[in-house]
Amino acid sequence: MFKALNKINHIPELFSIYTAETLWNDPYISSKMLEFHLNEEMEPASRNKKFIDKSAAWIISRFNIQSGFSVCDFGCGPGLYTTEFAKKGAEVTGIDFSHRSIEYAITSAKKQGLVINYINQNYLDFKCNQKFDLITMIYCDFCALSPSQRSDLIQIFQQHLKPGGKILLDVFTMEAYYHRDETIMYEPDLMGGFWSADPYYGFMNTIKYDREKVVLDKYTIVEETETREVYNWLQYFSQESLTEAFNNNGFKVKAVFENVAGDPIKPASNTLAIEAENI
């Protein structure tokens, strides 16, 4: 028992373990994630419908998304944004790691008579011959990546944008980081049975790496036949650090907002969004 508890409470090396496959493609967990995506009030996977409607309208207006315009949504989920872009006649591509989300998105597009190119792939492996006018990455996906993964992704952005093409993405801010606390939680069927259809005991360790401004939510799921761990890393950014990451790698940050709905940035904002141009 001591060894098991010691393992549960072990602090891993920063970004040393990557468990996205479990989170997004485990048959049971991915079904719960899709439920969260499609719940119009909850925000564990997608923002609420009111915000999505507002931000999609702003993005369409800001970038003049219409017929002849090409846009690619990295981490598109079940197509909540790609659907709105396609309704404007744009040439739309969506990429997502989750088989279940992409299957839902394809079915939804067919029902609505929309032509959307959906790709079931880890966007860190994305490669095609097409170049886009706009790449979006919404709901702070950029924060979940290690420094080397972020560097690779910025190169992928650049390779797949037209000259003068734009990126729009959002991240969590330093203000949000300072509101996170280190915690240890234990609960039978943690998160209301989210992690398994069978009974389990769940442990959640929230660990802060203060020098790097990273938070790890480490989940240990103990079932009768196995014990699993899921690691959710989140990097937090200042406006300066995010701007530098893009300005030093072939982009020019053109504008900064509080979110992907174009609201003005404020000192107390928990998120920030950038519009960056491929130069």
N, C-alpha and C positions, 0 to 999 in steps of 0.2 A: 504493500500500500504506500509506504514512504517513497519508494522509487517511482511509482505511478504519479503521485502528487508532485514530486520533484520535477518530473518531465512536464507535467501540466503547467507548472509555474516557471519553467525555464525561459530565460530571455534569449531569443535567437539573435544571430548576427543580422544586421540591417539588410533587408531585401534578400535574405539567404534562401528563402523557400517561396515558391510560387505555386498557388493551388487554384488557379482560375478554372482549370478543367473540371475540378470537383464542383465549384460553385455554379458554373454555367451549363455543364453537360451531364451531371449526375441525374438519372431519370426522375427521381423524386424531387430533389432540390430545384432542378430547373423548372419543374411544374409550379412550384411555389413562387419562384422568381417571376414567372410569367403572370401568375395571379397578381403579384405586386405591381408589375408593369401596367396591367390593365385596370387596376383599382384606381378610380378617378380621384379618390380622396387621399390615399396613402402615398408616401414618397420614399420608400426604401429602394426602389429600382428606377422609377421615373417620377418626375415632378407631377403635381396635381394637374388635372385637366385645365383648370382656369389659367394656370401659368403657361402650360403648353400651348393653349390657343393664343394667348397674348404674345408669347415669344415667337411662335411660328409666323404669326402675322407680321411681327416686327422684322424678322429675318427676311421674309419675302419682300417686304418693302425696302429694307436697307440695301439688299443686294440685287434688287430688281429681278427676282426669280420669275421667269416666264419662258415661253417657247423659245428654243434655241440656246437656253442656259443649261449648263451641266453642273450638277452638284453631287457630292459623295458624302454620306453620313457614316462616319466611323463609330462603331458601337451603336448601330441603329435600333437594336432591340426589336420589338414587334412592329416597327414602322410608324411610330406616332408622328414623327416629323417628316419622314420621306413621303408619307401619304399626302401631307399638305403641300409639299413641294411639287409632287407629281400632278396634283389637281390644277396647278398653274401652267401645266404643259411643259415643264422642265424635263430634261433627260436626267433621271435620278438613279443613283446606285446606293445601296445600303450594305454595309459589312457588319457581321456580328459573329461572335464565337459560339453563341448558343444555337444548337440545332432546333430546339423547340421554338425559340423566338423567331428564327428565320422561317420556319414552316408556317407559323401563324401569319407572319408578314406577307408571305407569298399567297396564302389563301385569302387574306384580307384584300390584297391588291386585285386579285382575280374577281372577287365579288363586286368590287367597285369599278371594274373595267379600267384599271390603271396599269400602265406598263412601267414596272420598276425592276431594275436588275439587282436582285438580292444575292449576296455571296456569303456562304457559311464558312467563315475563316477567321483565324486570329489575325487582327489587322496588323500585327507586327510582322506577319508573313505576306502581306498584301503586295501584289505586283501585277500590273496590267499595262497595256500600251496606251490606254486612254489618259488624257489630261483634262482636268476639271477647272471650271471657273471658281468653284467654291468647295471647300472641305469643311464640314462641321464635325465637332466632337463635343457632345453635350452631356451634362450632368457629371462633370469633374472626373471623367475617365482618365484624363492625363495624370491625375494625382495618384492613381493606383500603380503606376509604373516606376521601376527603378531608374536611376540616372542613365544607365546604359540603354535601357529600353526607350526612355524619352528621347535620347539622342538618335537612336535608330528611327523612331517614329517621325521625328522632324525631317530626317532625310527622305523618308517615304512620302511625307507631305510634299516636299519640294519636288520630288521625282514625278508626282502625279498632279501637279498644278500647272496650268498654263502660265506663261510670263504675265505678271500682274495679277494672277489668281490670288484668292484670299482664303485665309483660315479664320474660322470663328470657333473658339473653345472657351470653356470656363474651368475654374479651379477653386479650391478652398483657400481662404486667406489666413494670414497670421492671426487675425482677430479670432477666427474660428479655432485655430490651434490653441490659443490661450484659454479657451473655454472648455477644452477637453481635459478630463481628469484621469489619472491612472486608477483603475478599478479592478477588482476580482469578483466575479459573480458565479454562483453555482445555482442551478435550478433544474429539477426534473423536467424533461421535455422543454428545454430552453427555447424561448421565442415561440411558444405555443405549438410545438410539434413541427417547426419549420424544417428541421434537419433530417428527420426520418419519419416514415410511416409507422415504424415500430417504437415501443417505449425506449427511452434513452435518458442518460444523465448528461447535462450540458454544462461546460465550464467556459466562461468568457474572461480572458485577461486582456485589459487595455493597457498597453505599454507605450510610454512616450520616449522618443529619442530626441532629447532637447537640443543637442548640438545641430542635428540635421533637420529639425522641425518635421519629424515624421511620427505618425501614430500607427501602431499595430493593434488591430482587434484580432486576437488569437482565440479561435473556437476549438475546444476539444469535446468531441461527441463520443460518449462511451455507451456502446450498445452491448447486447448480450454476447454477440459473436465477434465484434471488432471495435477498435477505437480509431477514430479519424480526427485529423486536425485540418482546419481551414484558416488560412492567413489572409487578412484583409489589410493591406498596407495603404496608407494615405500620406502623401507628401503635401505640405502646406506651403503656400507661396506668398511672397510680397509682390507688389506691383513691379518693383525693380528687378527681382530675381526672375520673374516670368518674362518680362520684357527683354532682359539680357539673354535668356535662353534662346529666344527667337532672333533678336537683332544680331547675335553673334553667329548665326547659322543660316544665312541666306535670306532672311526675312526682314521686313521693316514693320514694327508695330505701329499701326495707323490710329488706333483708338482703343480706349479702355472704358469698360462699363462695369456696373455692379453685377450684371447677369446677362444671359443671352436674350433678354427682352429689351435690352438697350437702356435700362435705368441708369441714372448717374451714379458713379462710384462715391461711396461715403466712408469716412474713417471706421465706422462700426460694421461695415459690410462683411458678411461671412463668406461671400463668394466674389470673384471678379472674373470678367470675361475680356478677352482681347480679340481684336480684328487685326490680323497681320497679313502683309502683302508679300508675295513671292517676288524677289528682285533678282 
